[in-house]
Amino acid sequence: MTFAEWHAMMLEQVEHWHKNGTLRAKGHMLDGALSGYWEWFRVDGTKLRSGHFDNGQQVGEWITYDRSGRPHKVTKKRGSEQGDQ
């Protein structure tokens, strides 16, 4: 088994829901920490934010979306360094 195959087996799919039953967030957990790509949604179902986690830490490009689904803001996360574009 390759590392990629083992890693995929260890990931737990996670979904969180708004009180009205619509999807609030979805992503993966690895050993109790947020891992990989995550998305958050507004109560009306439109995407609010998306980005990646590595061992519970935000990494890479994070996008905040406007109510029409278009990217509104892009933030770069790299460990403790953070900056808006």
GULUMTI-169063 format. One record per residue: x, y, z of N, C-alpha, C, O in turn; residue in three letters; residue number from 1. Coordinates in pm, 1 decimal, always signed. Layout:
BEGIN
r n.x: X n.y: Y n.z: Z ca.x: X ca.y: Y ca.z: Z c.x: X c.y: Y c.z: Z o.x: X o.y: Y o.z: Z kedo: ALA fiti: NUM
...
END
This chain:
BEGIN
r n.x: +85.0 n.y: -118.1 n.z: +0.0 ca.x: +0.0 ca.y: +0.0 ca.z: +0.0 c.x: +89.2 c.y: +123.9 c.z: +0.0 o.x: +185.5 o.y: +133.2 o.z: +76.1 kedo: MET fiti: 1
r n.x: +55.2 n.y: +217.8 n.z: -86.1 ca.x: +131.8 ca.y: +341.9 ca.z: -91.9 c.x: +88.7 c.y: +435.9 c.z: +20.9 o.x: -15.2 o.y: +415.3 o.z: +83.7 kedo: THR fiti: 2
r n.x: +168.9 n.y: +538.1 n.z: +45.6 ca.x: +133.7 ca.y: +636.8 ca.z: +147.0 c.x: +2.8 c.y: +706.3 c.z: +110.7 o.x: -81.4 o.y: +729.5 o.z: +197.4 kedo: PHE fiti: 3
r n.x: -14.6 n.y: +739.9 n.z: -17.9 ca.x: -137.4 ca.y: +807.4 ca.z: -61.6 c.x: -260.2 c.y: +720.2 c.z: -35.7 o.x: -363.9 o.y: +771.3 o.z: +6.5 kedo: ALA fiti: 4
r n.x: -250.0 n.y: +590.8 n.z: -60.1 ca.x: -361.3 ca.y: +498.8 ca.z: -34.9 c.x: -390.9 c.y: +489.5 c.z: +114.6 o.x: -507.0 o.y: +491.3 o.z: +155.3 kedo: GLU fiti: 5
r n.x: -286.4 n.y: +479.7 n.z: +195.9 ca.x: -302.8 ca.y: +473.3 ca.z: +341.9 c.x: -366.7 c.y: +602.4 c.z: +393.1 o.x: -458.2 o.y: +598.8 o.z: +475.4 kedo: TRP fiti: 6
r n.x: -318.1 n.y: +716.0 n.z: +344.1 ca.x: -369.1 ca.y: +845.9 ca.z: +387.8 c.x: -517.9 c.y: +859.2 c.z: +354.7 o.x: -596.0 o.y: +906.5 o.z: +437.3 kedo: HIS fiti: 7
r n.x: -556.7 n.y: +817.7 n.z: +234.7 ca.x: -697.1 ca.y: +824.3 ca.z: +194.3 c.x: -784.8 c.y: +737.4 c.z: +283.6 o.x: -898.3 o.y: +774.6 o.z: +313.4 kedo: ALA fiti: 8
r n.x: -733.9 n.y: +622.6 n.z: +326.6 ca.x: -809.8 ca.y: +533.8 ca.z: +415.3 c.x: -828.1 c.y: +593.8 c.z: +553.4 o.x: -929.6 o.y: +568.7 o.z: +618.4 kedo: MET fiti: 9
r n.x: -731.6 n.y: +672.7 n.z: +599.7 ca.x: -734.6 ca.y: +728.1 ca.z: +734.4 c.x: -822.0 c.y: +854.0 c.z: +744.4 o.x: -862.2 o.y: +891.9 o.z: +854.4 kedo: MET fiti: 10
r n.x: -851.8 n.y: +918.7 n.z: +631.7 ca.x: -933.5 ca.y: +1039.9 ca.z: +633.3 c.x: -1078.4 c.y: +1007.2 c.z: +666.5 o.x: -1135.1 o.y: +910.4 o.z: +615.8 kedo: LEU fiti: 11
r n.x: -1136.6 n.y: +1089.0 n.z: +751.8 ca.x: -1277.3 ca.y: +1075.5 ca.z: +789.3 c.x: -1355.7 c.y: +1190.0 c.z: +726.2 o.x: -1324.9 o.y: +1306.5 o.z: +751.0 kedo: GLU fiti: 12
r n.x: -1456.4 n.y: +1158.7 n.z: +645.3 ca.x: -1542.8 ca.y: +1260.8 ca.z: +585.0 c.x: -1630.2 c.y: +1320.7 c.z: +695.2 o.x: -1690.9 o.y: +1247.6 o.z: +773.6 kedo: GLN fiti: 13
r n.x: -1636.5 n.y: +1454.3 n.z: +701.0 ca.x: -1712.3 ca.y: +1523.6 ca.z: +804.8 c.x: -1807.4 c.y: +1622.8 c.z: +738.8 o.x: -1770.3 o.y: +1691.8 o.z: +643.8 kedo: VAL fiti: 14
r n.x: -1930.2 n.y: +1629.4 n.z: +789.8 ca.x: -2028.1 ca.y: +1728.3 ca.z: +746.0 c.x: -2094.5 c.y: +1789.2 c.z: +868.5 o.x: -2128.2 o.y: +1719.0 o.z: +963.9 kedo: GLU fiti: 15
r n.x: -2112.9 n.y: +1920.9 n.z: +864.6 ca.x: -2184.0 ca.y: +1993.0 ca.z: +970.2 c.x: -2304.0 c.y: +2059.8 c.z: +905.0 o.x: -2297.8 o.y: +2100.5 o.z: +789.0 kedo: HIS fiti: 16
r n.x: -2415.1 n.y: +2071.3 n.z: +981.2 ca.x: -2541.5 ca.y: +2118.7 ca.z: +926.3 c.x: -2593.0 c.y: +2240.0 c.z: +1002.1 o.x: -2575.2 o.y: +2250.2 o.z: +1123.5 kedo: TRP fiti: 17
r n.x: -2657.7 n.y: +2332.9 n.z: +929.8 ca.x: -2729.2 ca.y: +2444.7 ca.z: +991.5 c.x: -2855.5 c.y: +2389.5 c.z: +1058.7 o.x: -2899.4 o.y: +2279.0 o.z: +1027.1 kedo: HIS fiti: 18
r n.x: -2913.2 n.y: +2465.7 n.z: +1150.4 ca.x: -3036.1 ca.y: +2423.6 ca.z: +1218.9 c.x: -3150.3 c.y: +2396.0 c.z: +1122.2 o.x: -3237.3 o.y: +2313.7 o.z: +1150.7 kedo: LYS fiti: 19
r n.x: -3150.8 n.y: +2465.0 n.z: +1006.4 ca.x: -3259.2 ca.y: +2445.1 ca.z: +909.8 c.x: -3237.7 c.y: +2322.8 c.z: +820.6 o.x: -3320.1 o.y: +2294.2 o.z: +733.8 kedo: ASN fiti: 20
r n.x: -3127.6 n.y: +2250.8 n.z: +841.5 ca.x: -3101.8 ca.y: +2128.5 ca.z: +766.2 c.x: -3012.1 c.y: +2143.7 c.z: +645.2 o.x: -2979.5 o.y: +2044.1 o.z: +580.5 kedo: GLY fiti: 21
r n.x: -2970.9 n.y: +2266.4 n.z: +612.3 ca.x: -2880.5 ca.y: +2284.7 ca.z: +499.4 c.x: -2736.3 c.y: +2262.7 c.z: +544.5 o.x: -2702.5 o.y: +2280.3 o.z: +661.6 kedo: THR fiti: 22
r n.x: -2653.1 n.y: +2224.2 n.z: +449.4 ca.x: -2512.8 ca.y: +2195.8 ca.z: +478.0 c.x: -2440.3 c.y: +2322.0 c.z: +522.0 o.x: -2448.7 o.y: +2425.3 o.z: +455.7 kedo: LEU fiti: 23
r n.x: -2368.8 n.y: +2313.7 n.z: +634.3 ca.x: -2292.1 ca.y: +2427.1 ca.z: +685.9 c.x: -2145.8 c.y: +2417.5 c.z: +646.4 o.x: -2085.1 o.y: +2517.2 o.z: +607.4 kedo: ARG fiti: 24
r n.x: -2087.9 n.y: +2295.6 n.z: +656.5 ca.x: -1946.1 ca.y: +2276.9 ca.z: +623.9 c.x: -1922.2 c.y: +2130.5 c.z: +590.1 o.x: -1991.9 o.y: +2041.0 o.z: +638.0 kedo: ALA fiti: 25
r n.x: -1820.4 n.y: +2108.8 n.z: +505.2 ca.x: -1780.8 ca.y: +1971.1 ca.z: +475.8 c.x: -1631.8 c.y: +1967.3 c.z: +449.1 o.x: -1572.9 o.y: +2061.2 o.z: +395.5 kedo: LYS fiti: 26
r n.x: -1572.8 n.y: +1855.3 n.z: +488.6 ca.x: -1429.4 ca.y: +1836.4 ca.z: +470.1 c.x: -1386.7 c.y: +1704.4 c.z: +529.9 o.x: -1466.9 o.y: +1611.9 o.z: +542.6 kedo: GLY fiti: 27
r n.x: -1259.2 n.y: +1696.0 n.z: +567.0 ca.x: -1204.0 ca.y: +1572.4 ca.z: +621.2 c.x: -1129.0 c.y: +1599.5 c.z: +751.6 o.x: -1079.8 o.y: +1709.4 o.z: +777.1 kedo: HIS fiti: 28
r n.x: -1122.8 n.y: +1494.4 n.z: +832.2 ca.x: -1044.4 ca.y: +1495.9 ca.z: +956.0 c.x: -942.6 c.y: +1382.8 c.z: +946.8 o.x: -969.9 o.y: +1277.3 o.z: +889.6 kedo: MET fiti: 29
r n.x: -826.3 n.y: +1406.4 n.z: +1003.3 ca.x: -722.6 ca.y: +1304.6 ca.z: +1012.6 c.x: -667.6 c.y: +1309.8 c.z: +1153.9 o.x: -611.1 o.y: +1411.1 o.z: +1195.1 kedo: LEU fiti: 30
r n.x: -683.7 n.y: +1202.2 n.z: +1227.8 ca.x: -638.6 ca.y: +1195.8 ca.z: +1367.5 c.x: -694.5 c.y: +1310.9 c.z: +1450.7 o.x: -623.5 o.y: +1368.2 o.z: +1533.3 kedo: ASP fiti: 31
r n.x: -823.0 n.y: +1345.1 n.z: +1428.9 ca.x: -889.7 ca.y: +1447.5 ca.z: +1508.8 c.x: -862.9 c.y: +1590.6 c.z: +1466.6 o.x: -911.8 o.y: +1683.2 o.z: +1531.3 kedo: GLY fiti: 32
r n.x: -785.7 n.y: +1612.0 n.z: +1358.8 ca.x: -754.4 ca.y: +1747.3 ca.z: +1311.7 c.x: -811.9 c.y: +1768.2 c.z: +1172.1 o.x: -815.4 o.y: +1676.2 o.z: +1090.4 kedo: ALA fiti: 33
r n.x: -857.0 n.y: +1891.6 n.z: +1146.1 ca.x: -903.9 ca.y: +1923.8 ca.z: +1011.8 c.x: -789.7 c.y: +1900.2 c.z: +913.4 o.x: -674.5 o.y: +1934.0 o.z: +940.7 kedo: LEU fiti: 34
r n.x: -824.0 n.y: +1840.8 n.z: +797.1 ca.x: -721.2 ca.y: +1803.0 ca.z: +701.0 c.x: -774.4 c.y: +1815.6 c.z: +559.2 o.x: -889.3 o.y: +1780.5 o.z: +532.7 kedo: SER fiti: 35
r n.x: -692.6 n.y: +1864.9 n.z: +468.8 ca.x: -731.9 ca.y: +1874.0 ca.z: +329.0 c.x: -828.8 c.y: +1987.7 c.z: +302.2 o.x: -834.0 o.y: +2086.3 o.z: +375.8 kedo: GLY fiti: 36
r n.x: -905.6 n.y: +1971.7 n.z: +194.6 ca.x: -994.8 ca.y: +2077.0 ca.z: +146.6 c.x: -1124.7 c.y: +2081.7 c.z: +227.2 o.x: -1187.0 o.y: +1978.4 o.z: +251.8 kedo: TYR fiti: 37
r n.x: -1165.2 n.y: +2203.2 n.z: +268.4 ca.x: -1289.5 ca.y: +2226.7 ca.z: +340.5 c.x: -1368.8 c.y: +2337.1 c.z: +272.0 o.x: -1311.8 o.y: +2427.3 o.z: +210.6 kedo: TRP fiti: 38
r n.x: -1502.1 n.y: +2328.6 n.z: +283.4 ca.x: -1591.9 ca.y: +2431.7 ca.z: +232.8 c.x: -1695.0 c.y: +2464.9 c.z: +340.0 o.x: -1740.4 o.y: +2376.9 o.z: +413.1 kedo: GLU fiti: 39
r n.x: -1731.7 n.y: +2593.7 n.z: +348.8 ca.x: -1838.5 ca.y: +2640.3 ca.z: +437.7 c.x: -1945.4 c.y: +2704.9 c.z: +352.3 o.x: -1916.3 o.y: +2764.4 o.z: +248.6 kedo: TRP fiti: 40
r n.x: -2071.8 n.y: +2692.5 n.z: +397.3 ca.x: -2185.9 ca.y: +2741.0 ca.z: +320.8 c.x: -2276.5 c.y: +2826.9 c.z: +407.9 o.x: -2286.5 o.y: +2806.5 o.z: +528.9 kedo: PHE fiti: 41
r n.x: -2341.5 n.y: +2922.3 n.z: +344.6 ca.x: -2442.0 ca.y: +3003.4 ca.z: +413.0 c.x: -2570.1 c.y: +2921.2 c.z: +430.6 o.x: -2585.4 o.y: +2814.7 o.z: +370.8 kedo: ARG fiti: 42
r n.x: -2661.1 n.y: +2971.9 n.z: +512.8 ca.x: -2788.8 ca.y: +2904.3 ca.z: +537.2 c.x: -2865.4 c.y: +2883.9 c.z: +406.9 o.x: -2937.3 o.y: +2785.0 o.z: +392.2 kedo: VAL fiti: 43
r n.x: -2850.6 n.y: +2976.9 n.z: +311.7 ca.x: -2923.0 ca.y: +2964.0 ca.z: +183.8 c.x: -2855.1 c.y: +2866.5 c.z: +86.2 o.x: -2904.2 o.y: +2845.7 o.z: -24.7 kedo: ASP fiti: 44
r n.x: -2743.2 n.y: +2807.2 n.z: +127.4 ca.x: -2675.7 ca.y: +2707.8 ca.z: +45.1 c.x: -2561.8 c.y: +2760.1 c.z: -39.8 o.x: -2489.3 o.y: +2680.6 o.z: -99.5 kedo: GLY fiti: 45
r n.x: -2543.3 n.y: +2892.2 n.z: -47.6 ca.x: -2432.9 ca.y: +2945.7 ca.z: -126.3 c.x: -2301.1 c.y: +2928.0 c.z: -52.0 o.x: -2295.9 o.y: +2933.7 o.z: +70.8 kedo: THR fiti: 46
r n.x: -2194.8 n.y: +2906.6 n.z: -128.9 ca.x: -2062.8 ca.y: +2886.0 ca.z: -68.3 c.x: -2014.6 c.y: +3015.0 c.z: -4.5 o.x: -2024.9 o.y: +3122.2 o.z: -64.2 kedo: LYS fiti: 47
r n.x: -1962.3 n.y: +3004.6 n.z: +116.3 ca.x: -1911.6 ca.y: +3118.8 ca.z: +191.9 c.x: -1759.7 c.y: +3127.0 c.z: +186.4 o.x: -1703.6 o.y: +3234.0 o.z: +162.7 kedo: LEU fiti: 48
r n.x: -1692.7 n.y: +3012.9 n.z: +208.4 ca.x: -1547.0 ca.y: +3012.4 ca.z: +218.6 c.x: -1495.9 c.y: +2873.0 c.z: +186.1 o.x: -1564.9 o.y: +2773.2 o.z: +206.9 kedo: ARG fiti: 49
r n.x: -1373.1 n.y: +2868.1 n.z: +134.4 ca.x: -1310.4 ca.y: +2738.7 ca.z: +108.1 c.x: -1159.5 c.y: +2751.1 c.z: +124.9 o.x: -1101.3 o.y: +2857.9 o.z: +105.8 kedo: SER fiti: 50
r n.x: -1098.3 n.y: +2639.1 n.z: +161.0 ca.x: -953.3 ca.y: +2637.2 ca.z: +176.5 c.x: -905.0 c.y: +2503.6 c.z: +228.6 o.x: -983.5 o.y: +2411.2 o.z: +250.0 kedo: GLY fiti: 51
r n.x: -774.7 n.y: +2494.9 n.z: +248.7 ca.x: -710.2 ca.y: +2370.2 ca.z: +290.6 c.x: -654.1 c.y: +2380.1 c.z: +432.5 o.x: -614.1 o.y: +2486.4 o.z: +480.0 kedo: HIS fiti: 52
r n.x: -653.5 n.y: +2263.6 n.z: +497.4 ca.x: -591.7 ca.y: +2248.2 ca.z: +628.9 c.x: -480.6 c.y: +2144.7 c.z: +620.9 o.x: -487.9 o.y: +2049.4 o.z: +543.3 kedo: PHE fiti: 53
r n.x: -378.6 n.y: +2164.8 n.z: +701.5 ca.x: -273.2 ca.y: +2066.0 ca.z: +720.9 c.x: -257.0 c.y: +2050.1 c.z: +872.0 o.x: -210.1 o.y: +2141.4 o.z: +940.0 kedo: ASP fiti: 54
r n.x: -296.0 n.y: +1933.8 n.z: +923.7 ca.x: -287.0 ca.y: +1906.7 ca.z: +1067.1 c.x: -355.0 c.y: +2015.9 c.z: +1150.0 o.x: -301.1 o.y: +2061.0 o.z: +1251.1 kedo: ASN fiti: 55
r n.x: -474.1 n.y: +2057.7 n.z: +1105.8 ca.x: -552.6 ca.y: +2155.5 ca.z: +1180.5 c.x: -516.8 c.y: +2300.4 c.z: +1155.3 o.x: -582.4 o.y: +2389.2 o.z: +1209.7 kedo: GLY fiti: 56
r n.x: -415.1 n.y: +2327.8 n.z: +1074.8 ca.x: -372.1 ca.y: +2464.5 ca.z: +1046.9 c.x: -413.7 c.y: +2504.5 c.z: +905.8 o.x: -398.3 o.y: +2426.5 o.z: +811.8 kedo: GLN fiti: 57
r n.x: -466.4 n.y: +2626.1 n.z: +890.9 ca.x: -500.8 ca.y: +2676.8 ca.z: +758.5 c.x: -373.0 c.y: +2695.1 c.z: +677.1 o.x: -275.6 o.y: +2753.2 o.z: +724.9 kedo: GLN fiti: 58
r n.x: -374.5 n.y: +2644.8 n.z: +553.1 ca.x: -258.7 ca.y: +2658.8 ca.z: +465.0 c.x: -305.4 c.y: +2694.4 c.z: +324.5 o.x: -419.6 o.y: +2667.3 o.z: +287.2 kedo: VAL fiti: 59
r n.x: -217.1 n.y: +2754.5 n.z: +247.8 ca.x: -246.2 ca.y: +2781.8 ca.z: +107.7 c.x: -347.9 c.y: +2892.1 c.z: +87.6 o.x: -362.5 o.y: +2981.9 o.z: +170.5 kedo: GLY fiti: 60
r n.x: -418.0 n.y: +2883.3 n.z: -24.6 ca.x: -512.7 ca.y: +2985.8 ca.z: -65.8 c.x: -650.7 c.y: +2961.1 c.z: -5.0 o.x: -706.0 o.y: +2851.7 o.z: -15.5 kedo: GLU fiti: 61
r n.x: -705.0 n.y: +3064.6 n.z: +58.5 ca.x: -839.7 ca.y: +3060.9 ca.z: +114.1 c.x: -923.0 c.y: +3164.1 c.z: +40.1 o.x: -880.6 o.y: +3278.0 o.z: +21.0 kedo: TRP fiti: 62
r n.x: -1042.0 n.y: +3122.9 n.z: -1.3 ca.x: -1128.3 ca.y: +3210.1 ca.z: -80.0 c.x: -1258.3 c.y: +3236.4 c.z: -3.7 o.x: -1322.6 o.y: +3143.5 o.z: +45.2 kedo: ILE fiti: 63
r n.x: -1295.4 n.y: +3362.7 n.z: +5.7 ca.x: -1425.5 ca.y: +3403.0 ca.z: +58.4 c.x: -1509.4 c.y: +3443.1 c.z: -61.9 o.x: -1463.3 o.y: +3517.2 o.z: -148.7 kedo: THR fiti: 64
r n.x: -1634.3 n.y: +3393.3 n.z: -67.1 ca.x: -1722.4 ca.y: +3414.8 ca.z: -181.6 c.x: -1833.7 c.y: +3512.6 c.z: -147.0 o.x: -1880.2 o.y: +3518.0 o.z: -33.1 kedo: TYR fiti: 65
r n.x: -1876.3 n.y: +3591.1 n.z: -248.1 ca.x: -1992.2 ca.y: +3677.8 ca.z: -227.3 c.x: -2119.5 c.y: +3594.2 c.z: -240.1 o.x: -2112.4 o.y: +3475.3 o.z: -271.4 kedo: ASP fiti: 66
r n.x: -2234.2 n.y: +3654.2 n.z: -216.5 ca.x: -2360.5 ca.y: +3578.9 ca.z: -216.1 c.x: -2397.5 c.y: +3520.2 c.z: -352.4 o.x: -2480.7 o.y: +3429.9 o.z: -360.4 kedo: ARG fiti: 67
r n.x: -2336.7 n.y: +3570.4 n.z: -458.2 ca.x: -2365.6 ca.y: +3515.2 ca.z: -591.4 c.x: -2270.6 c.y: +3401.3 c.z: -627.4 o.x: -2282.4 o.y: +3342.2 o.z: -734.8 kedo: SER fiti: 68
r n.x: -2175.4 n.y: +3370.0 n.z: -537.0 ca.x: -2083.6 ca.y: +3259.7 ca.z: -561.1 c.x: -1951.7 c.y: +3298.8 c.z: -624.8 o.x: -1868.4 o.y: +3212.5 o.z: -652.5 kedo: GLY fiti: 69
r n.x: -1931.6 n.y: +3427.4 n.z: -648.5 ca.x: -1805.4 ca.y: +3474.1 ca.z: -706.4 c.x: -1702.7 c.y: +3499.4 c.z: -596.3 o.x: -1738.2 o.y: +3545.9 o.z: -488.0 kedo: ARG fiti: 70
r n.x: -1575.0 n.y: +3469.0 n.z: -623.4 ca.x: -1470.3 ca.y: +3499.2 ca.z: -524.6 c.x: -1469.5 c.y: +3647.9 c.z: -491.0 o.x: -1469.5 o.y: +3733.1 o.z: -579.9 kedo: PRO fiti: 71
r n.x: -1468.8 n.y: +3677.3 n.z: -361.6 ca.x: -1469.8 ca.y: +3815.0 ca.z: -313.1 c.x: -1331.9 c.y: +3853.5 c.z: -258.2 o.x: -1285.1 o.y: +3965.8 o.z: -277.1 kedo: HIS fiti: 72
r n.x: -1268.7 n.y: +3758.6 n.z: -190.5 ca.x: -1140.7 ca.y: +3785.7 ca.z: -126.1 c.x: -1057.0 c.y: +3658.1 c.z: -126.6 o.x: -1108.1 o.y: +3549.4 o.z: -99.8 kedo: LYS fiti: 73
r n.x: -928.5 n.y: +3672.2 n.z: -157.0 ca.x: -836.0 ca.y: +3559.2 ca.z: -153.8 c.x: -729.5 c.y: +3589.3 c.z: -49.7 o.x: -666.8 o.y: +3695.2 o.z: -51.8 kedo: VAL fiti: 74
r n.x: -710.2 n.y: +3494.9 n.z: +41.2 ca.x: -611.6 ca.y: +3509.2 ca.z: +147.4 c.x: -512.2 c.y: +3394.6 c.z: +136.1 o.x: -551.8 o.y: +3279.2 o.z: +120.0 kedo: THR fiti: 75
r n.x: -382.5 n.y: +3426.0 n.z: +144.4 ca.x: -278.1 ca.y: +3323.5 ca.z: +140.9 c.x: -236.3 c.y: +3292.0 c.z: +284.5 o.x: -204.1 o.y: +3381.5 o.z: +362.6 kedo: LYS fiti: 76
r n.x: -237.6 n.y: +3162.9 n.z: +317.4 ca.x: -198.1 ca.y: +3118.8 ca.z: +450.9 c.x: -79.2 c.y: +3024.6 c.z: +436.1 o.x: -84.3 o.y: +2929.2 o.z: +358.5 kedo: LYS fiti: 77
r n.x: +26.2 n.y: +3051.1 n.z: +509.6 ca.x: +143.8 ca.y: +2963.4 ca.z: +509.1 c.x: +197.5 c.y: +2957.2 c.z: +651.4 o.x: +275.3 o.y: +3042.6 o.z: +693.7 kedo: ARG fiti: 78
r n.x: +155.1 n.y: +2855.7 n.z: +723.8 ca.x: +199.4 ca.y: +2844.0 ca.z: +862.8 c.x: +159.0 c.y: +2966.4 c.z: +940.6 o.x: +40.4 o.y: +2998.8 o.z: +947.5 kedo: GLY fiti: 79
r n.x: +256.6 n.y: +3036.4 n.z: +1000.6 ca.x: +225.3 ca.y: +3154.9 ca.z: +1080.7 c.x: +220.9 c.y: +3282.1 c.z: +995.0 o.x: +177.5 o.y: +3387.0 o.z: +1042.7 kedo: SER fiti: 80
r n.x: +266.2 n.y: +3273.5 n.z: +866.8 ca.x: +260.8 ca.y: +3389.7 ca.z: +778.1 c.x: +123.3 c.y: +3397.3 c.z: +714.8 o.x: +71.5 o.y: +3297.3 o.z: +665.1 kedo: GLU fiti: 81
r n.x: +64.0 n.y: +3516.5 n.z: +716.5 ca.x: -66.8 ca.y: +3535.6 ca.z: +655.4 c.x: -66.9 c.y: +3668.9 c.z: +583.3 o.x: -2.6 o.y: +3764.5 o.z: +626.5 kedo: GLN fiti: 82
r n.x: -140.7 n.y: +3674.1 n.z: +471.6 ca.x: -151.1 ca.y: +3800.5 ca.z: +398.9 c.x: -269.3 c.y: +3800.6 c.z: +305.1 o.x: -303.0 o.y: +3697.3 o.z: +247.3 kedo: GLY fiti: 83
r n.x: -332.4 n.y: +3914.7 n.z: +289.3 ca.x: -444.0 ca.y: +3928.1 ca.z: +197.2 c.x: -392.1 c.y: +3973.1 c.z: +62.2 o.x: -291.5 o.y: +4043.3 o.z: +52.5 kedo: ASP fiti: 84
r n.x: -463.1 n.y: +3930.9 n.z: -42.6 ca.x: -431.8 ca.y: +3978.0 ca.z: -177.6 c.x: -542.1 c.y: +4066.5 c.z: -224.9 o.x: -536.7 o.y: +4117.7 o.z: -336.7 kedo: GLN fiti: 85
END
